[in-house]
Amino acid sequence: MPTAVTDPAELLDADFLDALTRLRIVARRVPRGGRFADQSSQALGSGLEFKDYRPYTPGDDLRAIDWNIYRRMGRVFVRLFEELEDLPVYLLPDVSASAFVETPPRGRAGLRAALALGAVALGQHDSVGVFPFSDDLRIALPPSAGKGRVWTLANAMARIEVGGATDIERSLKRFGAMRLRRGLAVIVSDYFDPRGIEALRAGLRHVRHQVLFVQLTRPSDSRPDLEGDLRLVDCESGSVCDVSVTGDVVRRYREAYARFEGELMDVARKRGAGLLRLDVEEPVVPQLAKLFESGTLRV
């Protein structure tokens, strides 16, 4: 099968990287058990920033005892400090066949958006993995960290093969079954599954991670410029539908698309997730920057 991108330079260039240096992803709390990095962990231990006290219990490090409190109160307390660990970032770009039939292909903009978020995460010592999906989910790059791995990330994305039909539920179920350390799952897709948004809802039941939705759109999605008698061919299934496009048909289509967008926003709201609608015909980084308040995306 053809690759989504043949040359990693199509995804990554110096100006692109420079625009990302001002952006930062900050987690409210990352699950314990990771590597030392920049994020605040749920664990309290021997970090640098003081957070709290608790009574001494046998086995605690004697160096953590606050002797000033002991002298004043005659009770033994240990000092707790905030641990800093990495935030696992899992990139799930949609590489189904339908994402690569238009010009420019929305799938390529999706890979560029995923690469941008991955580069930001790598730049702050977080781990990044790539899991492209279509009718199933694959591992393109196992989670790993290191500022110097941005080019490795771009190469991995450039080698991703274009998939077949879209099956979001199956793909997310496979992702959830991997039992990866809890982190941030970035799902980059147009969310055009044959089962509609219900497929996304069903798939998310298997995902334990915090989620960020990036919706790949173009103006014609909501405002199609079509008229007359047309034969519409599903680019994934090959099914054919003959349609006479009248003003009433266009109106009903726009109403259906508005419901689709409303349902997607409702999923994001109930999940406590971020949602960015990305116009694939416009530059990626300025749109991604809308997610970042004063240069920071809090997840």
RABELHU-V564703 format. One record per helix or strand. SS is the DSSP state (H for helix, E for strand). FROM is the first residue (numbers start at 1). TO is the last residue. Records with the same first field share a line. If there is no record, write none. Layout:
SS: FROM-TO / FROM-TO
//
This chain:
E: 3-3 / 24-26 / 30-30 / 36-45 / 49-55 / 65-65 / 77-85 / 89-94 / 128-130 / 133-133 / 137-137 / 141-144 / 161-161 / 184-189 / 210-217 / 228-233 / 240-245 / 274-279 / 293-293 / 296-298
H: 8-10 / 14-20 / 62-64 / 67-73 / 97-100 / 106-123 / 147-158 / 168-177 / 197-204 / 219-222 / 247-271 / 284-291
//
